[in-house]
């Protein structure tokens, strides 16, 4: 039962990744693209967690933690660039 | 029993993630689009991470705390990044489809008095005009 549920969930999360990638390509303004990147890394964390449960391996947590840290830092840096025109003053 | 609970958590998390990205794709306005990923997707990923924590705690010997760490980190950082994105959008003057609150004030006062809302609207450019020459004089 868990395997079929994980298959359905993988399909849903993959559709979410595709939709946020479409917004990343299409987004009319720069904050839209930054928001799409933010959603994309959060979706990739969900995808990694589902793969970790499916394969039964605990190796994916460190990758997910690194993606979360680096994604947050990237979002903050891009927003600071839009706000100030400079990241480190 | 545990398997049903895990399946419920995983399905809820995947559905919430899907709904958040659907909101990012389909809504009209940046300020509307900000709601989907920052609320629904964060809750969905948190539910998936808790399901993973329960699964690995039940399978292995000890309690696995990595996922709780990622969940805490995501729940702390999602509002911060949403706030910064909203600040950047306001800085860039992005178009919003929502009505301005000052317009409704003006319509209300225009029915009774007809002056207060227009005074608010007229005060802002004049004050900015008085500020601008001072700045140019000072250097």
Backbone of each chain as ProteinMPNN parsed JSONL, in Angstrom:
{"seq_chain_A": "XXXXXXXXXXXXXXXXXXXXXXXXXXXXXXXXXXXXXXXXXXXXXXXXXXXXXXXXXXXXXXXXXXXXXXXXXXXXXXXXXXXXXXXXX", "coords_chain_A": {"N_chain_A": [[0.828, -1.204, 0.0], [1.911, 1.219, 0.818], [3.773, 1.606, -1.171], [2.282, 2.102, -3.524], [1.007, 4.44, -2.751], [3.204, 6.106, -2.505], [4.007, 6.209, -5.127], [1.856, 7.606, -6.305], [2.152, 10.026, -4.921], [4.66, 10.821, -5.771], [4.096, 11.341, -8.45], [2.352, 13.56, -8.141], [4.06, 15.446, -6.913], [5.983, 15.699, -8.862], [4.471, 16.862, -10.892], [4.025, 19.285, -9.613], [6.634, 20.314, -9.565], [6.995, 20.641, -12.317], [5.093, 22.634, -12.849], [6.009, 24.816, -11.329], [8.401, 25.19, -12.615], [7.532, 26.005, -15.094], [6.488, 28.484, -14.389], [8.853, 29.668, -13.679], [10.088, 29.895, -16.16], [8.252, 31.495, -17.583], [7.569, 33.696, -16.018], [6.446, 37.008, -15.537], [7.803, 39.05, -14.191], [10.768, 39.897, -12.233], [10.575, 39.224, -9.344], [8.661, 37.186, -9.571], [10.083, 35.126, -10.812], [12.012, 34.618, -8.865], [10.403, 33.713, -6.799], [9.444, 31.417, -8.03], [11.809, 29.919, -8.183], [12.261, 29.539, -5.453], [10.006, 27.964, -4.773], [10.665, 25.804, -6.358], [12.986, 24.698, -5.158], [11.943, 23.914, -2.716], [10.08, 22.033, -3.544], [11.832, 20.179, -4.601], [13.034, 19.245, -2.287], [10.865, 17.885, -1.178], [10.599, 15.896, -3.113], [13.03, 14.519, -2.805], [12.683, 13.513, -0.206], [10.544, 11.763, -0.591], [11.741, 9.933, -2.323], [13.678, 8.959, -0.586], [12.086, 7.576, 1.295], [11.008, 5.675, -0.419], [13.21, 4.234, -1.422], [14.264, 3.448, 0.93], [16.588, 4.434, 2.087], [18.76, 6.306, 4.186], [20.303, 8.329, 3.265], [19.555, 10.663, 2.086], [18.952, 12.815, 3.644], [20.954, 14.643, 4.35], [21.512, 15.818, 1.924], [19.044, 17.046, 1.473], [18.98, 18.86, 3.595], [21.145, 20.496, 2.95], [20.218, 21.543, 0.515], [18.041, 23.027, 1.451], [19.307, 24.974, 3.09], [21.056, 26.301, 1.237], [19.239, 27.138, -0.688], [17.623, 28.942, 0.723], [19.524, 30.914, 1.323], [20.15, 31.738, -1.269], [17.668, 32.803, -2.124], [17.414, 34.973, -0.342], [19.656, 36.484, -1.069], [19.096, 37.139, -3.755], [16.752, 38.657, -3.43], [17.766, 40.769, -1.924], [19.434, 41.826, -3.822], [17.576, 42.788, -5.66], [16.349, 44.695, -4.074], [18.334, 46.509, -3.187], [20.177, 46.754, -5.225], [22.622, 45.768, -4.86], [24.543, 43.265, -3.214], [26.374, 42.728, -1.057], [27.338, 45.355, 0.852]], "CA_chain_A": [[0.0, 0.0, 0.0], [2.782, 2.399, 0.897], [4.458, 1.793, -2.448], [1.386, 2.751, -4.488], [0.805, 5.816, -2.286], [4.41, 6.881, -2.822], [3.996, 6.449, -6.576], [0.922, 8.71, -6.568], [2.718, 11.259, -4.387], [5.755, 11.219, -6.667], [3.478, 11.973, -9.615], [1.843, 14.889, -7.772], [5.163, 16.38, -6.664], [6.633, 15.97, -10.148], [3.631, 17.86, -11.565], [4.275, 20.574, -8.954], [7.931, 20.789, -10.056], [6.822, 21.109, -13.699], [4.354, 23.892, -12.857], [6.845, 25.925, -10.867], [9.407, 25.438, -13.651], [6.86, 26.807, -16.11], [6.436, 29.857, -13.89], [10.23, 30.193, -13.732], [10.389, 30.292, -17.538], [7.323, 32.47, -18.107], [7.251, 34.744, -15.066], [6.594, 38.308, -16.181], [8.705, 39.971, -13.494], [11.846, 39.222, -11.515], [10.131, 38.519, -8.131], [7.984, 35.938, -9.941], [11.092, 34.084, -11.057], [12.635, 34.255, -7.592], [9.415, 32.897, -6.084], [9.411, 30.109, -8.68], [13.003, 29.186, -7.741], [12.0, 29.165, -4.06], [9.093, 26.822, -4.813], [11.345, 24.684, -6.995], [13.848, 23.959, -4.24], [11.112, 23.255, -1.692], [9.534, 20.832, -4.184], [12.89, 19.173, -4.745], [13.186, 18.613, -0.97], [9.78, 16.902, -1.059], [10.927, 14.779, -4.008], [14.105, 13.752, -2.177], [12.141, 12.783, 0.934], [9.758, 10.639, -1.104], [12.686, 8.934, -2.825], [14.305, 8.333, 0.574], [11.17, 6.568, 1.848], [10.803, 4.624, -1.403], [14.397, 3.383, -1.506], [14.642, 3.006, 2.259], [17.951, 4.819, 2.463], [18.795, 7.527, 4.993], [21.393, 9.177, 2.762], [19.043, 11.84, 1.4], [18.656, 13.922, 4.553], [21.996, 15.663, 4.296], [21.29, 16.556, 0.668], [17.873, 17.916, 1.638], [19.347, 19.954, 4.497], [22.002, 21.414, 2.189], [19.383, 22.265, -0.452], [17.251, 24.014, 2.189], [20.184, 26.076, 3.501], [21.558, 27.065, 0.097], [18.105, 27.773, -1.345], [17.223, 30.13, 1.487], [20.541, 31.954, 1.141], [19.997, 32.256, -2.618], [16.494, 33.67, -2.186], [17.688, 36.227, 0.362], [20.623, 37.265, -1.838], [18.44, 37.703, -4.942], [15.847, 39.725, -2.999], [18.593, 41.914, -1.544], [19.917, 42.443, -5.06], [16.482, 43.576, -6.237], [15.998, 45.818, -3.204], [19.384, 47.507, -3.032], [21.07, 46.831, -6.364], [23.923, 45.309, -4.409], [24.296, 42.237, -2.204], [27.19, 43.07, 0.107], [27.7, 46.762, 0.659]], "C_chain_A": [[0.859, 1.25, 0.0], [3.461, 2.677, -0.435], [3.569, 2.511, -3.46], [1.128, 4.2, -4.088], [2.005, 6.68, -2.647], [4.491, 7.153, -4.316], [3.07, 7.604, -6.938], [1.527, 10.037, -6.107], [3.873, 11.752, -5.239], [5.208, 11.88, -7.926], [3.001, 13.377, -9.319], [2.988, 15.882, -7.605], [5.909, 16.687, -7.962], [5.819, 16.964, -10.962], [3.843, 19.238, -10.952], [5.6, 21.167, -9.419], [7.783, 21.351, -11.466], [6.116, 22.452, -13.73], [5.217, 25.049, -12.387], [7.961, 26.221, -11.864], [8.819, 26.257, -14.797], [6.774, 28.263, -15.677], [7.825, 30.489, -13.914], [10.573, 30.642, -15.147], [9.54, 31.477, -17.981], [7.264, 33.765, -17.328], [7.449, 36.152, -15.586], [7.599, 39.232, -15.493], [9.761, 39.181, -12.741], [11.398, 38.579, -10.205], [9.368, 37.238, -8.425], [8.99, 34.81, -10.135], [11.776, 33.655, -9.768], [11.694, 33.364, -6.781], [9.33, 31.502, -6.696], [10.636, 29.279, -8.297], [12.834, 28.687, -6.312], [11.104, 27.927, -3.992], [9.777, 25.583, -5.377], [12.248, 23.95, -6.006], [13.05, 23.296, -3.138], [10.5, 21.971, -2.264], [10.603, 19.756, -4.342], [13.191, 18.506, -3.41], [12.105, 17.548, -0.775], [10.062, 15.661, -1.9], [12.016, 13.891, -3.408], [13.594, 12.934, -1.004], [11.34, 11.571, 0.473], [10.665, 9.534, -1.639], [13.372, 8.207, -1.676], [13.407, 7.282, 1.201], [11.055, 5.384, 0.891], [11.989, 3.666, -1.46], [14.849, 2.882, -0.149], [16.047, 3.38, 2.674], [17.934, 6.17, 3.166], [19.856, 8.496, 4.508], [20.897, 10.513, 2.232], [18.863, 13.04, 2.307], [19.682, 15.03, 4.449], [21.855, 16.495, 3.033], [20.127, 17.513, 0.816], [18.21, 19.097, 2.532], [20.214, 20.973, 3.775], [21.187, 22.214, 1.185], [18.573, 23.344, 0.256], [18.102, 25.218, 2.561], [20.556, 26.952, 2.309], [20.414, 27.771, -0.645], [17.661, 29.019, -0.619], [18.228, 31.256, 1.292], [20.44, 32.568, -0.259], [18.807, 33.184, -2.752], [16.768, 35.016, -1.526], [18.649, 37.096, -0.438], [19.968, 37.9, -3.055], [17.484, 38.832, -4.56], [16.631, 40.965, -2.595], [19.115, 42.619, -2.78], [18.83, 43.29, -5.702], [16.199, 44.81, -5.403], [17.055, 46.912, -3.249], [20.217, 47.719, -4.282], [22.453, 46.325, -6.06], [23.667, 44.286, -3.316], [25.066, 42.532, -0.929], [27.706, 44.473, -0.092], [28.993, 47.071, 1.388]], "O_chain_A": [[0.583, 2.214, -0.715], [3.698, 3.831, -0.793], [4.022, 3.411, -4.167], [1.038, 5.083, -4.942], [1.854, 7.835, -3.044], [4.985, 8.201, -4.733], [3.414, 8.465, -7.747], [1.432, 11.047, -6.805], [4.052, 12.957, -5.414], [5.774, 12.857, -8.417], [3.204, 14.289, -10.12], [2.913, 17.014, -8.084], [6.408, 17.796, -8.147], [6.385, 17.815, -11.647], [3.845, 20.244, -11.662], [5.696, 22.373, -9.646], [8.356, 22.391, -11.792], [6.47, 23.322, -14.525], [5.174, 26.136, -12.964], [8.422, 27.359, -11.961], [9.5, 27.089, -15.395], [6.96, 29.171, -16.488], [7.965, 31.691, -14.14], [11.263, 31.645, -15.331], [10.032, 32.368, -18.672], [6.951, 34.817, -17.887], [8.546, 36.471, -16.046], [8.183, 40.102, -16.139], [9.673, 37.959, -12.62], [11.809, 37.448, -9.949], [9.409, 36.299, -7.63], [8.777, 33.685, -9.683], [12.087, 32.478, -9.587], [12.122, 32.391, -6.159], [9.165, 30.516, -5.978], [10.524, 28.069, -8.104], [13.21, 27.56, -5.99], [11.388, 26.975, -3.265], [9.514, 24.461, -4.943], [12.285, 22.72, -6.003], [13.429, 22.226, -2.664], [10.408, 20.956, -1.574], [10.314, 18.564, -4.23], [13.562, 17.333, -3.38], [12.377, 16.456, -0.278], [9.808, 14.533, -1.478], [11.941, 12.665, -3.488], [14.013, 11.793, -0.815], [11.435, 10.491, 1.057], [10.398, 8.349, -1.439], [13.623, 7.004, -1.754], [13.881, 6.217, 1.599], [11.009, 4.233, 1.324], [11.814, 2.45, -1.536], [15.707, 2.003, -0.061], [16.64, 2.717, 3.525], [17.183, 7.067, 2.786], [20.269, 9.388, 5.248], [21.699, 11.405, 1.954], [18.647, 14.154, 1.832], [19.337, 16.212, 4.458], [22.048, 17.711, 3.05], [20.189, 18.652, 0.353], [17.776, 20.217, 2.266], [20.044, 22.178, 3.961], [21.416, 23.41, 1.007], [18.427, 24.45, -0.264], [17.678, 26.359, 2.374], [20.401, 28.172, 2.347], [20.597, 28.87, -1.168], [17.356, 30.036, -1.243], [17.846, 32.413, 1.115], [20.623, 33.774, -0.422], [18.895, 34.225, -3.404], [16.411, 36.066, -2.062], [18.483, 38.315, -0.485], [20.237, 39.06, -3.369], [17.401, 39.842, -5.258], [16.216, 42.087, -2.887], [19.231, 43.844, -2.806], [19.102, 44.371, -6.224], [15.848, 45.858, -5.944], [16.729, 48.095, -3.339], [20.894, 48.739, -4.407], [23.359, 46.429, -6.887], [22.696, 44.405, -2.57], [24.486, 42.582, 0.155], [28.413, 44.764, -1.057], [29.469, 48.206, 1.349]]}, "seq_chain_B": "XXXXXXXXXXXXXXXXXXXXXXXXXXXXXXXXXXXXXXXXXXXXXXXXXXXXXXXXXXXXXXXXXXXXXXXXXXXXXXXXXXXXXXXXXXXXXXXXXXXXXXXXXXXXXXXXXXXXXXXXXXXXXXXXXXXXXXXXXXX", "coords_chain_B": {"N_chain_B": [[-1.663, -0.28, 10.849], [0.048, 1.886, 11.357], [0.952, 2.152, 8.826], [-1.267, 3.083, 7.42], [-1.543, 5.596, 8.579], [0.857, 6.767, 7.792], [0.493, 6.747, 5.016], [-1.663, 8.477, 4.797], [-0.463, 10.874, 5.697], [1.508, 11.231, 3.716], [0.002, 11.424, 1.351], [-1.524, 13.714, 1.949], [0.512, 15.627, 2.171], [1.645, 15.591, -0.424], [-0.565, 16.395, -1.938], [-0.974, 18.981, -0.923], [1.411, 20.211, -1.663], [1.125, 20.086, -4.428], [-1.134, 21.725, -4.742], [-0.158, 24.179, -3.892], [1.772, 24.747, -5.882], [0.096, 24.831, -8.053], [-1.368, 27.098, -7.451], [0.707, 28.93, -7.72], [1.047, 28.765, -10.444], [-1.444, 29.482, -11.602], [-2.668, 31.789, -10.547], [-3.469, 35.379, -10.773], [-1.868, 37.545, -10.113], [1.14, 38.94, -8.738], [1.14, 39.317, -5.971], [-0.966, 37.725, -5.225], [0.028, 35.299, -6.079], [2.052, 34.876, -4.314], [0.915, 33.745, -2.093], [0.399, 30.985, -2.473], [2.864, 29.217, -2.688], [4.166, 29.964, -0.275], [2.542, 29.25, 1.828], [0.855, 26.888, 1.395], [2.656, 25.073, 0.162], [4.745, 24.954, 2.016], [3.489, 23.826, 4.252], [2.776, 21.365, 3.124], [5.286, 20.177, 2.506], [6.304, 20.052, 5.078], [4.565, 18.167, 6.214], [5.229, 15.916, 4.651], [7.891, 15.577, 5.458], [7.572, 14.966, 8.157], [6.224, 12.567, 7.917], [8.298, 11.058, 6.79], [10.097, 11.107, 8.94], [8.674, 9.621, 10.875], [8.525, 7.184, 9.546], [11.267, 6.362, 9.307], [11.933, 6.309, 12.004], [10.355, 4.245, 12.91], [11.365, 2.134, 11.484], [14.176, 1.901, 11.864], [16.474, 1.656, 14.679], [16.916, 3.897, 16.495], [15.548, 7.226, 17.163], [14.943, 9.249, 14.385], [16.175, 12.37, 13.77], [16.776, 14.156, 11.785], [14.884, 15.015, 9.888], [13.118, 16.471, 11.393], [14.695, 18.606, 11.977], [15.052, 19.752, 9.407], [12.393, 20.406, 8.902], [11.86, 22.317, 10.92], [13.69, 24.277, 10.117], [12.69, 24.97, 7.57], [10.17, 25.97, 8.287], [10.894, 28.173, 9.712], [12.286, 29.735, 7.832], [10.57, 30.19, 5.649], [8.559, 32.317, 6.067], [10.332, 34.477, 6.259], [11.589, 34.642, 3.734], [9.318, 35.095, 2.204], [8.528, 37.581, 3.141], [10.7, 39.141, 2.306], [10.467, 38.85, -0.469], [7.995, 40.098, -0.915], [8.681, 42.668, -0.159], [10.55, 43.283, -2.15], [8.901, 43.186, -4.401], [7.155, 45.3, -3.865], [8.981, 47.329, -3.931], [9.668, 47.356, -6.606], [7.34, 48.247, -7.688], [5.203, 46.533, -8.636], [2.3, 45.506, -10.537], [-0.891, 45.407, -9.03], [-3.936, 43.629, -8.616], [-5.698, 44.104, -6.685], [-8.021, 46.236, -4.926], [-7.241, 49.571, -4.019], [-7.112, 50.615, -0.643], [-7.494, 53.303, -0.029], [-9.104, 54.357, -1.947], [-11.642, 53.359, -1.443], [-12.1, 54.666, 0.944], [-12.203, 57.25, 0.005], [-14.472, 57.12, -1.61], [-16.409, 56.641, 0.315], [-16.248, 58.932, 1.959], [-16.748, 60.809, 0.05], [-19.418, 60.495, -0.394], [-20.506, 61.617, 1.879], [-18.932, 63.914, 2.839], [-16.861, 64.651, 0.984], [-14.294, 65.672, 0.955], [-12.162, 64.682, 2.589], [-10.874, 62.337, 1.64], [-9.784, 63.214, -0.778], [-8.096, 65.132, 0.186], [-6.198, 63.547, 1.486], [-5.128, 62.334, -0.728], [-4.061, 64.51, -2.071], [-2.212, 65.539, -0.341], [0.055, 63.949, -0.303], [1.729, 64.224, -2.742], [2.452, 66.935, -2.469], [3.867, 67.006, -0.077], [6.006, 65.418, -0.781], [7.079, 67.035, -2.674], [7.929, 69.186, -1.158], [9.904, 67.963, 0.262], [11.803, 67.329, -1.631], [13.278, 69.677, -2.663], [14.701, 70.432, -0.355], [16.5, 68.353, -0.022], [18.046, 68.716, -2.261], [19.159, 71.145, -1.72], [20.751, 70.811, 0.519], [23.365, 69.464, -0.025]], "CA_chain_B": [[-2.189, 0.986, 11.377], [1.057, 2.92, 11.109], [1.066, 2.335, 7.379], [-2.361, 3.947, 6.989], [-1.238, 6.959, 9.019], [1.924, 7.265, 6.92], [-0.081, 7.009, 3.693], [-2.453, 9.707, 4.913], [0.449, 12.023, 5.763], [2.19, 11.413, 2.424], [-0.966, 11.918, 0.363], [-1.85, 15.106, 2.278], [1.649, 16.479, 1.838], [1.796, 15.713, -1.878], [-1.675, 17.196, -2.459], [-0.761, 20.39, -0.566], [2.486, 20.711, -2.521], [0.537, 20.282, -5.762], [-2.039, 22.882, -4.723], [0.668, 25.382, -3.812], [2.362, 25.06, -7.184], [-1.012, 25.209, -8.935], [-1.618, 28.512, -7.178], [1.798, 29.702, -8.33], [0.892, 28.791, -11.908], [-2.708, 29.931, -12.152], [-3.22, 33.055, -10.042], [-3.286, 36.443, -11.744], [-1.131, 38.697, -9.637], [2.264, 38.447, -7.933], [0.788, 39.295, -4.544], [-1.789, 36.528, -5.019], [0.857, 34.115, -6.291], [2.916, 34.691, -3.152], [0.236, 32.976, -1.053], [0.43, 29.543, -2.683], [4.074, 28.519, -2.259], [4.649, 30.227, 1.081], [1.713, 28.631, 2.864], [0.447, 25.512, 1.121], [3.794, 24.203, -0.106], [5.502, 24.752, 3.245], [2.763, 22.848, 5.07], [2.86, 20.055, 2.476], [6.623, 19.61, 2.684], [6.423, 19.706, 6.493], [3.857, 16.899, 6.432], [6.044, 14.849, 4.045], [9.089, 15.361, 6.277], [7.164, 14.283, 9.389], [5.977, 11.178, 7.52], [9.602, 10.402, 6.643], [10.664, 10.916, 10.278], [7.974, 8.511, 11.525], [8.899, 5.945, 8.849], [12.608, 5.908, 9.659], [11.97, 5.993, 13.426], [9.746, 2.927, 13.136], [12.136, 1.076, 10.835], [15.484, 1.741, 12.501], [16.449, 1.53, 16.129], [16.751, 5.156, 17.219], [14.656, 8.23, 16.586], [15.696, 10.041, 13.411], [15.819, 13.766, 14.017], [17.192, 15.012, 10.673], [13.739, 15.615, 9.213], [12.56, 17.506, 12.274], [15.586, 19.752, 11.793], [14.721, 20.397, 8.119], [11.063, 21.0, 9.044], [12.002, 23.555, 11.702], [14.383, 25.271, 9.302], [11.78, 25.457, 6.526], [9.09, 26.762, 8.875], [11.427, 29.472, 10.124], [12.766, 30.556, 6.727], [9.559, 30.514, 4.634], [8.031, 33.68, 6.201], [11.373, 35.48, 6.017], [11.765, 34.822, 2.293], [8.094, 35.693, 1.67], [8.572, 39.008, 3.473], [11.683, 39.802, 1.438], [9.922, 38.888, -1.827], [6.959, 41.126, -0.968], [9.358, 43.962, -0.132], [11.147, 43.518, -3.465], [7.824, 43.478, -5.354], [6.68, 46.657, -3.604], [10.038, 48.244, -4.367], [9.627, 47.433, -8.068], [6.01, 48.748, -8.069], [4.486, 45.571, -9.47], [0.875, 45.793, -10.619], [-1.758, 44.592, -8.182], [-5.326, 43.684, -9.033], [-6.54, 44.418, -5.534], [-8.407, 47.639, -4.839], [-6.543, 50.34, -3.004], [-8.045, 50.955, 0.443], [-7.748, 54.745, 0.048], [-10.177, 54.665, -2.882], [-12.917, 53.122, -0.771], [-12.272, 55.757, 1.904], [-12.6, 58.431, -0.735], [-15.855, 56.976, -2.028], [-17.267, 56.78, 1.493], [-16.279, 60.314, 2.387], [-17.342, 61.597, -1.024], [-20.86, 60.447, -0.245], [-20.939, 62.49, 2.969], [-18.246, 65.202, 2.872], [-16.248, 64.918, -0.305], [-13.028, 66.399, 1.045], [-11.057, 64.083, 3.34], [-10.094, 61.421, 0.815], [-8.994, 63.97, -1.751], [-7.008, 65.782, 0.921], [-5.137, 62.559, 1.679], [-4.464, 62.1, -2.01], [-3.305, 65.682, -2.503], [-1.127, 65.868, 0.589], [1.284, 63.182, -0.523], [2.681, 64.826, -3.692], [2.969, 68.215, -2.009], [4.901, 66.767, 0.933], [7.202, 64.931, -1.445], [7.683, 68.171, -3.349], [8.665, 70.012, -0.2], [11.123, 67.256, 0.68], [12.81, 67.219, -2.679], [14.226, 70.79, -2.748], [15.604, 70.427, 0.806], [17.597, 67.412, -0.268], [18.939, 69.244, -3.287], [19.853, 72.309, -1.181], [21.719, 70.431, 1.555], [24.77, 69.314, -0.46]], "C_chain_B": [[-1.236, 2.133, 11.08], [1.175, 3.218, 9.623], [-0.041, 3.246, 6.853], [-2.076, 5.395, 7.362], [-0.171, 7.578, 8.125], [1.384, 7.601, 5.529], [-0.915, 8.277, 3.699], [-1.553, 10.932, 4.902], [1.084, 12.292, 4.396], [1.227, 11.96, 1.38], [-1.333, 13.373, 0.641], [-0.717, 16.042, 1.872], [1.803, 16.667, 0.349], [0.674, 16.553, -2.462], [-1.467, 18.666, -2.138], [0.354, 21.002, -1.407], [1.965, 21.012, -3.921], [-0.33, 21.529, -5.801], [-1.245, 24.189, -4.658], [1.272, 25.745, -5.154], [1.294, 25.411, -8.205], [-1.383, 26.67, -8.724], [-0.543, 29.385, -7.776], [1.604, 29.812, -9.824], [-0.316, 29.598, -12.33], [-3.155, 31.309, -11.696], [-2.738, 34.231, -10.88], [-2.127, 37.373, -11.412], [0.04, 38.196, -8.809], [1.893, 38.337, -6.465], [-0.163, 38.154, -4.223], [-0.932, 35.282, -5.128], [1.755, 33.834, -5.101], [2.265, 33.799, -2.106], [0.438, 31.466, -1.218], [1.689, 28.87, -2.158], [4.442, 28.762, -0.798], [3.784, 29.588, 2.142], [1.458, 27.161, 2.569], [1.656, 24.601, 0.932], [4.61, 23.947, 1.155], [4.828, 23.72, 4.136], [2.864, 21.451, 4.46], [4.207, 19.4, 2.672], [6.855, 19.249, 4.15], [5.739, 18.388, 6.8], [4.621, 15.721, 5.835], [7.257, 14.533, 4.911], [8.737, 14.638, 7.567], [6.839, 12.819, 9.099], [7.282, 10.41, 7.384], [10.243, 10.142, 7.996], [10.011, 9.737, 10.975], [8.383, 7.181, 10.895], [10.273, 5.454, 9.293], [12.751, 5.64, 11.152], [11.382, 4.618, 13.696], [10.603, 1.819, 12.544], [13.455, 0.818, 11.551], [15.336, 1.722, 14.013], [16.117, 2.861, 16.8], [15.695, 6.037, 16.591], [15.473, 9.064, 15.612], [15.225, 11.488, 13.47], [16.192, 14.683, 12.864], [15.999, 15.756, 10.079], [13.105, 16.704, 10.065], [13.388, 18.776, 12.135], [15.236, 20.504, 10.507], [13.354, 21.071, 8.21], [11.12, 22.313, 9.805], [12.644, 24.646, 10.858], [13.461, 25.843, 8.229], [10.692, 26.345, 7.118], [9.595, 28.095, 9.377], [11.72, 30.331, 8.9], [11.69, 30.924, 5.721], [8.947, 31.903, 4.838], [9.063, 34.753, 5.923], [11.531, 35.729, 4.526], [10.509, 35.431, 1.673], [8.071, 37.194, 1.938], [9.533, 39.755, 2.561], [11.166, 39.903, 0.004], [8.845, 39.959, -1.946], [7.588, 42.508, -0.946], [9.959, 44.289, -1.494], [10.067, 43.867, -4.481], [7.272, 44.882, -5.14], [7.701, 47.685, -4.061], [10.01, 48.435, -5.875], [8.287, 47.938, -8.588], [5.292, 47.802, -9.008], [2.992, 45.871, -9.426], [0.087, 44.854, -9.713], [-3.192, 44.751, -8.65], [-6.257, 44.029, -7.882], [-6.864, 45.913, -5.528], [-7.586, 48.339, -3.773], [-7.514, 50.718, -1.895], [-8.401, 52.429, 0.461], [-8.881, 55.15, -0.883], [-11.538, 54.446, -2.222], [-13.175, 54.188, 0.28], [-12.79, 56.998, 1.182], [-14.064, 58.338, -1.164], [-16.806, 57.165, -0.857], [-17.391, 58.243, 1.898], [-16.893, 61.206, 1.317], [-18.865, 61.574, -0.959], [-21.325, 61.438, 0.816], [-20.297, 63.877, 2.874], [-17.627, 65.584, 1.532], [-14.903, 65.584, -0.234], [-11.878, 65.559, 1.588], [-10.197, 63.181, 2.463], [-9.231, 62.165, -0.185], [-7.869, 64.724, -1.059], [-5.856, 64.816, 1.138], [-4.375, 62.367, 0.378], [-3.603, 63.293, -2.408], [-2.131, 65.997, -1.591], [0.166, 65.168, 0.218], [2.213, 63.795, -1.568], [3.267, 66.139, -3.199], [4.067, 68.016, -0.973], [6.172, 66.248, 0.275], [7.882, 66.069, -2.209], [8.45, 69.058, -2.389], [9.924, 69.312, 0.268], [12.214, 67.347, -0.36], [13.757, 68.424, -2.774], [15.189, 70.834, -1.565], [16.807, 69.525, 0.562], [18.571, 67.987, -1.285], [19.725, 70.439, -2.755], [20.996, 71.875, -0.284], [23.139, 70.177, 1.058], [25.259, 70.589, -1.149]], "O_chain_B": [[-1.642, 3.2, 10.619], [1.451, 4.343, 9.207], [0.187, 4.07, 5.967], [-2.328, 6.31, 6.578], [-0.262, 8.745, 7.743], [1.766, 8.609, 4.935], [-0.889, 9.057, 2.747], [-1.823, 11.907, 4.201], [1.187, 13.442, 3.97], [1.582, 12.854, 0.611], [-1.444, 14.179, -0.283], [-0.951, 17.11, 1.304], [2.063, 17.779, -0.11], [0.907, 17.343, -3.377], [-1.747, 19.523, -2.976], [0.267, 22.159, -1.817], [2.302, 22.031, -4.523], [-0.28, 22.301, -6.759], [-1.613, 25.18, -5.289], [1.288, 26.916, -5.532], [1.543, 26.195, -9.122], [-1.676, 27.394, -9.676], [-0.834, 30.467, -8.287], [1.952, 30.83, -10.423], [-0.245, 30.333, -13.314], [-3.948, 31.949, -12.386], [-1.747, 34.128, -11.603], [-1.482, 37.921, -12.306], [-0.052, 37.116, -8.224], [2.281, 37.384, -5.789], [-0.183, 37.659, -3.096], [-1.12, 34.322, -4.381], [2.177, 32.696, -4.892], [2.961, 33.163, -1.315], [0.625, 30.75, -0.235], [1.6, 28.028, -1.265], [4.974, 27.867, -0.143], [4.247, 29.397, 3.266], [1.792, 26.29, 3.372], [1.692, 23.492, 1.467], [5.115, 22.841, 1.348], [5.488, 22.85, 4.705], [3.019, 20.466, 5.183], [4.283, 18.209, 2.971], [7.523, 18.258, 4.445], [6.267, 17.576, 7.56], [4.664, 14.646, 6.433], [7.616, 13.369, 5.084], [9.501, 13.792, 8.032], [7.129, 11.937, 9.907], [7.377, 9.256, 7.804], [10.861, 9.097, 8.202], [10.7, 8.931, 11.601], [8.566, 6.182, 11.591], [10.439, 4.279, 9.619], [13.593, 4.834, 11.55], [11.837, 3.904, 14.589], [10.583, 0.69, 13.035], [13.815, -0.33, 11.814], [14.23, 1.766, 14.551], [15.165, 2.954, 17.574], [15.034, 5.658, 15.624], [16.56, 9.534, 15.949], [14.053, 11.792, 13.252], [15.949, 15.887, 12.947], [16.072, 16.953, 9.801], [12.622, 17.715, 9.555], [12.854, 19.884, 12.17], [15.134, 21.731, 10.504], [13.158, 22.163, 7.675], [10.513, 23.304, 9.399], [12.205, 25.796, 10.876], [13.445, 27.053, 8.0], [10.328, 27.36, 6.524], [8.828, 29.054, 9.467], [11.439, 31.53, 8.911], [11.868, 31.896, 4.987], [8.815, 32.632, 3.855], [8.727, 35.821, 5.412], [11.6, 36.877, 4.088], [10.608, 36.202, 0.718], [7.656, 37.982, 1.088], [9.236, 40.855, 2.096], [11.389, 40.91, -0.668], [8.777, 40.657, -2.958], [7.11, 43.422, -1.618], [9.891, 45.431, -1.948], [10.271, 44.735, -5.33], [6.954, 45.58, -6.102], [7.345, 48.77, -4.519], [10.289, 49.524, -6.376], [8.103, 48.049, -9.8], [4.819, 48.218, -10.065], [2.474, 46.404, -8.445], [0.368, 43.658, -9.643], [-3.623, 45.84, -9.029], [-7.457, 44.223, -8.078], [-6.108, 46.736, -6.043], [-7.275, 47.752, -2.736], [-8.644, 51.11, -2.187], [-9.487, 52.792, 0.914], [-9.548, 56.16, -0.653], [-12.466, 55.233, -2.41], [-14.321, 54.583, 0.498], [-13.68, 57.698, 1.666], [-14.807, 59.318, -1.1], [-17.87, 57.767, -1.0], [-18.49, 58.737, 2.15], [-17.489, 62.237, 1.63], [-19.526, 62.51, -1.408], [-22.395, 62.033, 0.69], [-20.995, 64.89, 2.833], [-17.838, 66.682, 1.019], [-14.394, 66.032, -1.261], [-10.746, 65.687, 1.122], [-8.968, 63.232, 2.516], [-8.081, 61.794, -0.417], [-6.807, 64.933, -1.646], [-4.69, 65.184, 1.0], [-3.149, 62.254, 0.369], [-2.543, 63.123, -3.009], [-1.169, 66.643, -2.007], [1.251, 65.721, 0.4], [3.413, 63.884, -1.307], [4.431, 66.44, -3.464], [5.065, 68.736, -0.966], [7.279, 66.579, 0.698], [9.102, 66.074, -2.373], [9.488, 69.619, -2.741], [10.903, 69.963, 0.632], [13.397, 67.432, -0.033], [14.957, 68.217, -2.954], [16.348, 71.219, -1.72], [17.948, 69.862, 0.879], [19.779, 67.773, -1.185], [20.814, 70.736, -3.246], [22.073, 72.471, -0.303], [24.073, 70.659, 1.699], [26.41, 70.654, -1.581]]}, "name": "protein", "num_of_chains": 2, "seq": "XXXXXXXXXXXXXXXXXXXXXXXXXXXXXXXXXXXXXXXXXXXXXXXXXXXXXXXXXXXXXXXXXXXXXXXXXXXXXXXXXXXXXXXXXXXXXXXXXXXXXXXXXXXXXXXXXXXXXXXXXXXXXXXXXXXXXXXXXXXXXXXXXXXXXXXXXXXXXXXXXXXXXXXXXXXXXXXXXXXXXXXXXXXXXXXXXXXXXXXXXXXXXXXXXXXXXXXXXXXXXXXXXXXX"}
